[in-house]
Amino acid sequence: MHWKDADMKDTGTPDPRTAAFHSERQPGIQLIWDPIIQRTADFMKLFLTEDLVFSICVATNHYAEMVISRGEDCHYASQGSSQPFTEEELYRFLGIILYMSAVKFRSMDRYWSMHAPIGTTQDSVSRMMSRNRF
């Protein structure tokens, strides 16, 4: 194999203008489900490394501690303290965000409402994370 410049003629390669392309698969995204991917969190772990998730949680917890130590009024701190944000919670949070991007309601409160419209699974959001924690 060697470099060819623009003046050299290609040999053995069919002209893409005349050769028909026949795909072996259906067009679009092809997801090959591995037995390892059982939950939504498993799918997210394909894109988010453990180090990245850990770093996000550390930074979030550090920021919360900083805000609380300053005495700033923050809605997520109950009586001057907050629960540490865990990696599992981050996956739940991102799962809820993905769900919200697919299922639209008029207000955020509707995702935690006990009066879900027919055909929706709003109760799954409240089981994943409380509205105040979100």
Backbone torsions as a table, in degrees:
resi	resn	phi	psi	omega
1	MET	NA	134.5	178.0
2	HIS	-146.6	165.5	-177.2
3	TRP	-71.1	138.8	175.2
4	LYS	-117.5	135.4	177.1
5	ASP	-90.8	-179.3	-174.4
6	ALA	-66.5	-21.3	-178.7
7	ASP	-80.6	-18.7	-178.2
8	MET	-80.3	140.3	-178.9
9	LYS	-85.8	136.5	175.9
10	ASP	-72.0	137.7	177.2
11	THR	-126.2	143.0	177.1
12	GLY	80.9	-4.3	179.2
13	THR	-103.8	125.6	179.8
14	PRO	-66.9	146.8	178.4
15	ASP	-68.5	120.2	-177.2
16	PRO	-64.3	-17.5	178.6
17	ARG	-77.4	-21.3	-177.5
18	THR	-113.8	-20.7	-179.1
19	ALA	-87.0	131.0	179.6
20	ALA	-81.6	139.5	177.4
21	PHE	-98.2	130.3	178.0
22	HIS	-123.0	111.4	-178.8
23	SER	-76.0	141.5	177.1
24	GLU	-84.8	-16.9	-178.8
25	ARG	-122.2	165.5	174.5
26	GLN	-66.6	144.8	176.3
27	PRO	-62.9	153.5	176.8
28	GLY	109.6	-174.6	-178.3
29	ILE	-70.9	131.9	178.5
30	GLN	-110.4	113.8	177.7
31	LEU	-104.5	121.1	176.6
32	ILE	-101.6	108.5	-174.7
33	TRP	-79.0	116.6	177.8
34	ASP	-86.6	145.8	177.0
35	PRO	-57.8	-19.2	179.0
36	ILE	-69.7	-28.3	-177.1
37	ILE	-88.6	93.6	-178.6
38	GLN	-108.3	-28.2	-176.0
39	ARG	-125.1	164.8	177.2
40	THR	-58.9	-38.3	179.9
41	ALA	-61.6	-36.3	178.2
42	ASP	-62.9	-38.9	178.3
43	PHE	-66.2	-42.5	180.0
44	MET	-64.2	-30.8	-179.4
45	LYS	-67.6	-14.7	174.2
46	LEU	-69.1	-24.8	-176.0
47	PHE	-109.1	-26.7	-177.7
48	LEU	-111.1	117.2	179.2
49	THR	-72.7	158.7	178.1
50	GLU	-61.4	-37.2	178.8
51	ASP	-63.9	-40.6	179.8
52	LEU	-65.8	-46.3	179.5
53	VAL	-61.2	-43.9	178.0
54	PHE	-60.7	-44.7	-179.9
55	SER	-62.8	-40.3	178.4
56	ILE	-62.9	-43.2	179.8
57	CYS	-65.6	-43.2	178.7
58	VAL	-61.6	-45.3	-179.3
59	ALA	-65.5	-40.5	179.2
60	THR	-63.6	-46.1	179.6
61	ASN	-65.4	-38.6	177.9
62	HIS	-63.5	-43.0	179.7
63	TYR	-63.1	-43.3	179.5
64	ALA	-61.4	-43.9	177.9
65	GLU	-61.0	-40.4	-179.1
66	MET	-64.5	-45.6	-179.1
67	VAL	-64.6	-42.9	-179.7
68	ILE	-65.9	-41.2	-179.3
69	SER	-65.7	-27.8	176.9
70	ARG	-75.8	-15.4	-178.2
71	GLY	80.3	16.4	179.4
72	GLU	-69.6	147.6	177.9
73	ASP	-73.4	112.9	179.8
74	CYS	-131.3	135.7	-175.3
75	HIS	-72.5	-18.7	-176.5
76	TYR	-91.9	-6.8	179.3
77	ALA	-101.8	121.3	179.0
78	SER	-95.8	116.3	179.5
79	GLN	53.7	44.5	173.4
80	GLY	81.6	10.4	176.8
81	SER	-144.2	162.4	177.5
82	SER	-139.2	156.3	176.4
83	GLN	-78.2	138.7	178.0
84	PRO	-60.9	141.7	178.6
85	PHE	-81.5	123.0	-175.6
86	THR	-100.6	165.7	178.8
87	GLU	-64.2	-39.7	178.0
88	GLU	-61.6	-40.0	177.7
89	GLU	-64.5	-36.2	178.9
90	LEU	-62.9	-44.1	177.2
91	TYR	-62.3	-40.1	177.6
92	ARG	-64.1	-45.4	179.3
93	PHE	-57.1	-48.8	-179.6
94	LEU	-65.2	-36.0	176.2
95	GLY	-62.5	-41.5	177.8
96	ILE	-65.2	-40.7	177.9
97	ILE	-60.5	-44.7	178.2
98	LEU	-62.6	-42.2	178.0
99	TYR	-60.6	-44.3	-179.8
100	MET	-65.0	-27.8	178.5
101	SER	-74.1	-22.0	-179.6
102	ALA	-96.6	-35.2	-178.1
103	VAL	-112.6	114.2	-174.7
104	LYS	-100.9	132.9	171.7
105	PHE	-125.0	163.3	-176.9
106	ARG	-69.1	-28.1	-179.8
107	SER	-142.6	160.5	179.9
108	MET	-62.4	-37.2	-177.6
109	ASP	-60.5	-27.4	-178.2
110	ARG	-63.7	-26.7	179.6
111	TYR	-68.4	-22.6	179.1
112	TRP	-109.2	6.7	-178.5
113	SER	-66.1	145.8	176.6
114	MET	-83.7	-7.7	179.9
115	HIS	-108.9	75.8	-176.9
116	ALA	-76.1	137.9	174.0
117	PRO	-62.5	153.9	-179.6
118	ILE	-59.4	134.8	176.7
119	GLY	89.5	5.8	178.2
120	THR	-115.7	165.0	-179.8
121	THR	-122.3	55.1	-178.8
122	GLN	-60.2	-34.0	-176.9
123	ASP	-62.2	-22.7	178.9
124	SER	-67.3	-31.6	178.2
125	VAL	-67.2	-45.7	-179.0
126	SER	-67.7	-28.1	176.2
127	ARG	-73.6	-28.9	-179.1
128	MET	-76.7	-41.6	-177.4
129	MET	-162.7	139.5	178.0
130	SER	-68.1	157.3	-179.7
131	ARG	-62.2	-42.9	179.9
132	ASN	-64.5	-37.9	179.2
133	ARG	-68.4	-37.8	178.6
134	PHE	-61.6	NA	NA
